[in-house]
Structures are given as C-alpha cells and as structure tokens.
C-alpha cells in the first residue's frame, strides 16, 4: 500500500529510475516519467512487461533545455510525490567537463526546487543521492558523517544535498534524502561493471581492471532498492537522510572473480590491469542501522543470486544485447 496516488519520476530512463517505475507500478500508482533521452529498448526497461504499464506515461524533456515544459508538466499532472534520479552521472568523465555536472546536478536543480517549494499539492520529494559525497571511507559512516567529496561528480551531488537540507530547514520543504550504494540487476546499462564483465566473458574479450580492482564496493539489487525507497517514502520522516546498502562488501577484483567462477572463465586470462581513474575513492562503507531499525526491513536478494539472475538476463537477451554499444556515451 502507498499513501501516494500520483508520482513523477525524474530520470526514469536511468537503470535505478526504470526499476523504481516497475516497483511503483506494482502499487497501482499513476506515474509520469521524465528523462532527457528517449525511452529505451524494452530489455533495458524493467517495467516493460509490468501488467500495469498503461499507468505510466513517458516524456522526453531535458531539465537544462526544456525547463518551462517540465514545469508545465508538473503543474498539469499535479503529482503528490516527485522522485529524483536525474543528473549527470559517471565519476571519471566529470573531470572532462565539470561545468556540465554543476549545471545539471546543482544549478538546474536549485532552479527546480525554488519552484517546487511553492506547490501546495506536493507532499514529498525524494532525492536519490550517492555515498560518493563522503569521499573514501576507512570505516562505516552514518548519515551524519562529514561530507568530503573528491570529484566534480561527487561535489555537485554534495552541494545539492546540502541545498535541499537548507530548504527543509527554512521552508519545511518535504525532502526525503537517500544515499544508496551501487544498483545492479537485469536491465542495467551495459557499461557498468557487472553486465560488462558478463558480456566480455561471453565475447572472449579482455576486461580492463582499473587499479587492479582493489576498490571496495557494495551492490544493492534493483528490487531491494525499490522496496527500501518506498519504505523511506511511506515510513520515513522528511528532512532525514537514509542509507540503502547491502551487508556484502567486496573488492571489484573479488566481484569479477565471482562472475568468472559462475561462467567458467579463468580470471588471470580474462583481465588486464590498467591505471586507476583520477579521484577514485577506495571504499564506501555505509551504516544502515537507521534504515533497518526505523523502517524494519532488510534486503532479500544476495549478491550471488542477483548476479546469477543478471547472467540469465544477458543470455536470454543476447541477440539484442550483442548489437548495442558497450561503452558509455556522453550526452551534453
């Protein structure tokens, strides 16, 4: 059940956004999705086969280029909740054009929030942020940890997080802020580490392991992320920050080794070590006690089971996947 009826999702074409659309359709909401790119192929849309898909409408709008049209859509649709996945992603590429990251992730968002705070019909605004705002962590950090971003990507996210919290304090703007570790699962972009590893293994290509894969990461299955996000919206409190993560932390090297074991590939023959990316954080350890205790939930899908599911998705979709580009394509 949900206390909301109409939802607008910014960045609905992102993997996390599309997965959240699918989860929300199961709750029988009326949903509008907005992204700057056109709606993707069905294999990248977890909601493609949802029996309630007719409750979802998609609009291709860029917050930088179509701001008046976006505001008109919001005022016409009158959602009681907006969930924000939109923004310039990709850490390494943010060094190449930092102004784009700050324009999209900060300036355009402040412009949006300044209008949203005046809307009487908006009950909640959930911002999906990133643990990269904390920088590299030695131990577990809770939601009150000091922000210490180390890339233009992370700085832009930290800045808009802080701006939103000031809007809550000054205007009582109903923001719910989540910081989630890496999403994964069937339908993810092919350039991300899990699908990329699976695909390269099938193709017999060498996988470049930046810095030897020593960075430690955490992965949350898209369905667990969707369930946790809805728990925040329905049981959480505005003006609060919530961490979403699994209990499984491992190095990228260990992750690739796990996938190689499942596919029968020899790890040493499969990978090649390359130079690490600038500003790359070594680890993020998120304390999730607040989320688990206040929202009374735990993740249900283990990393091993989720990777097996993703391997099956790649296999079942292979005739389509093999013709798609495997690298990130930047949109200005």
Rosetta blueprint (number, residue, H / E / L):
1 X L
2 X L
3 X L
4 X L
5 X L
6 X E
7 X E
8 X E
9 X E
10 X E
11 X L
12 X L
13 X L
14 X L
15 X H
16 X H
17 X H
18 X H
19 X H
20 X H
21 X H
22 X H
23 X H
24 X H
25 X H
26 X L
27 X L
28 X L
29 X L
30 X E
31 X E
32 X E
33 X E
34 X E
35 X E
36 X L
37 X L
38 X L
39 X L
40 X L
41 X L
42 X H
43 X H
44 X H
45 X L
46 X L
47 X L
48 X L
49 X L
50 X L
51 X L
52 X L
53 X H
54 X H
55 X H
56 X E
57 X E
58 X E
59 X E
60 X E
61 X L
62 X L
63 X L
64 X L
65 X L
66 X L
67 X H
68 X H
69 X H
70 X H
71 X H
72 X H
73 X H
74 X H
75 X H
76 X H
77 X H
78 X L
79 X L
80 X L
81 X E
82 X E
83 X E
84 X E
85 X L
86 X L
87 X L
88 X L
89 X L
90 X L
91 X L
92 X H
93 X H
94 X H
95 X H
96 X L
97 X L
98 X H
99 X H
100 X H
101 X H
102 X H
103 X H
104 X H
105 X H
106 X H
107 X H
108 X H
109 X H
110 X H
111 X H
112 X H
113 X H
114 X H
115 X H
116 X H
117 X L
118 X L
119 X L
120 X L
121 X L
122 X L
123 X L
124 X E
125 X E
126 X E
127 X E
128 X E
129 X E
130 X E
131 X H
132 X H
133 X H
134 X H
135 X L
136 X L
137 X L
138 X L
139 X L
140 X L
141 X E
142 X L
143 X L
144 X L
145 X L
146 X L
147 X L
148 X L
149 X L
150 X L
151 X L
152 X H
153 X H
154 X H
155 X H
156 X H
157 X H
158 X H
159 X H
160 X H
161 X H
162 X H
163 X H
164 X H
165 X H
166 X H
167 X H
168 X H
169 X H
170 X H
171 X H
172 X L
173 X L
174 X L
175 X E
176 X E
177 X E
178 X E
179 X E
180 X E
181 X L
182 X E
183 X E
184 X E
185 X L
186 X L
187 X L
188 X L
189 X L
190 X L
191 X L
192 X L
193 X H
194 X H
195 X H
196 X H
197 X H
198 X H
199 X H
200 X H
201 X H
202 X H
203 X H
204 X L
205 X L
206 X L
207 X E
208 X E
209 X E
210 X E
211 X H
212 X H
213 X H
214 X L
215 X L
216 X E
217 X E
218 X E
219 X E
220 X E
221 X E
222 X H
223 X H
224 X H
225 X H
226 X H
227 X H
228 X H
229 X H
230 X H
231 X H
232 X H
233 X H
234 X H
235 X H
236 X L
237 X L
238 X L
239 X L
240 X L
241 X E
242 X E
243 X E
244 X E
245 X L
246 X L
247 X L
248 X L
249 X E
250 X E
251 X E
252 X H
253 X H
254 X H
255 X H
256 X H
257 X H
258 X H
259 X H
260 X H
261 X H
262 X H
263 X H
264 X L
265 X L
266 X L
267 X H
268 X H
269 X H
270 X H
271 X E
272 X E
273 X E
274 X E
275 X L
276 X L
277 X L
278 X L
279 X L
280 X L
281 X L
282 X L
283 X E
284 X L
285 X L
286 X E
287 X L
288 X L
289 X H
290 X H
291 X H
292 X H
293 X H
294 X H
295 X H
296 X L
297 X L
298 X L
299 X L
300 X L
301 X L
302 X L
303 X H
304 X H
305 X H
306 X H
307 X H
308 X H
309 X H
310 X H
311 X H
312 X H
313 X H
314 X H
315 X H
316 X H
317 X L
318 X H
319 X H
320 X H
321 X H
322 X L
323 X L
324 X L
325 X L
326 X L
327 X L
328 X L
329 X L
330 X L
331 X L
332 X L
